Amino acid sequence: MGEIKLISEHLPTLLSILGLVAWLIRLEAKVLYSEKDIVKIQASHEKNIASLWEKLESIQTTLNQLLVSVGELKGRLEKEK
């Protein structure tokens, strides 16, 4: 009889502790999942940034070629005058 009374007295505390442990396990799983997502997102951003740098270099090359062409045209126009 004393054991049942002891269990019934401490049942709310035991259930609270069990609930807390379950919540902490769930929280840890969320943290791990979030860390994996962060790594994936960072890798994706790095790829996007690399792609943007390639495009920027291509645009810069095109602009340099245009500047050279404009300079050549300017030289020809000055010679014709």
C-alpha positions in Angstrom: 0.0 0.0 0.0 2.9 2.3 0.8 4.4 1.8 -2.7 1.1 2.8 -4.4 0.8 5.9 -2.3 4.5 6.8 -3.1 3.9 6.3 -6.8 0.6 8.3 -6.8 2.3 11.2 -4.9 5.2 11.4 -7.3 3.3 10.6 -10.5 2.9 14.2 -11.6 6.6 14.9 -11.0 7.6 11.7 -12.9 5.3 12.6 -15.8 6.6 16.1 -15.9 10.2 14.8 -16.1 9.2 12.4 -18.8 7.5 15.2 -20.8 10.6 17.4 -20.3 12.9 14.6 -21.6 10.7 14.1 -24.7 10.6 17.8 -25.4 14.4 18.1 -25.1 14.9 15.2 -27.5 12.5 16.8 -29.9 14.3 20.1 -29.5 17.7 18.5 -30.2 16.3 16.9 -33.4 15.1 20.3 -34.6 18.5 21.8 -33.9 20.3 19.0 -35.9 17.8 19.3 -38.8 18.3 23.1 -38.8 22.1 22.8 -38.9 21.8 20.5 -41.9 19.5 23.0 -43.6 22.0 25.8 -42.9 24.8 23.8 -44.5 22.7 23.1 -47.6 21.7 26.8 -47.9 25.3 28.0 -47.5 26.4 25.6 -50.3 23.7 26.8 -52.5 24.6 30.4 -51.9 28.3 29.7 -52.6 27.3 28.2 -56.0 25.1 31.2 -56.8 27.9 33.6 -55.8 30.4 31.7 -58.0 27.9 31.9 -60.9 27.4 35.6 -60.4 31.2 36.2 -60.4 31.5 34.3 -63.7 28.8 36.4 -65.2 30.4 39.6 -63.9 33.7 38.6 -65.4 32.0 38.0 -68.7 30.3 41.4 -68.6 33.6 43.0 -67.7 35.3 41.4 -70.7 32.6 42.6 -73.0 32.8 46.1 -71.6 36.6 46.1 -72.1 36.1 45.0 -75.7 33.6 47.7 -76.3 35.9 50.3 -74.8 38.7 49.2 -77.2 36.3 49.4 -80.1 35.1 52.8 -79.2 38.8 53.9 -78.8 39.5 52.6 -82.3 36.5 54.4 -83.8 37.6 57.6 -82.1 41.1 57.2 -83.5 39.7 56.6 -87.1 37.4 59.6 -86.8 40.2 61.9 -85.7 42.4 60.7 -88.6 39.7 61.5 -91.1 39.3 65.1 -89.9 
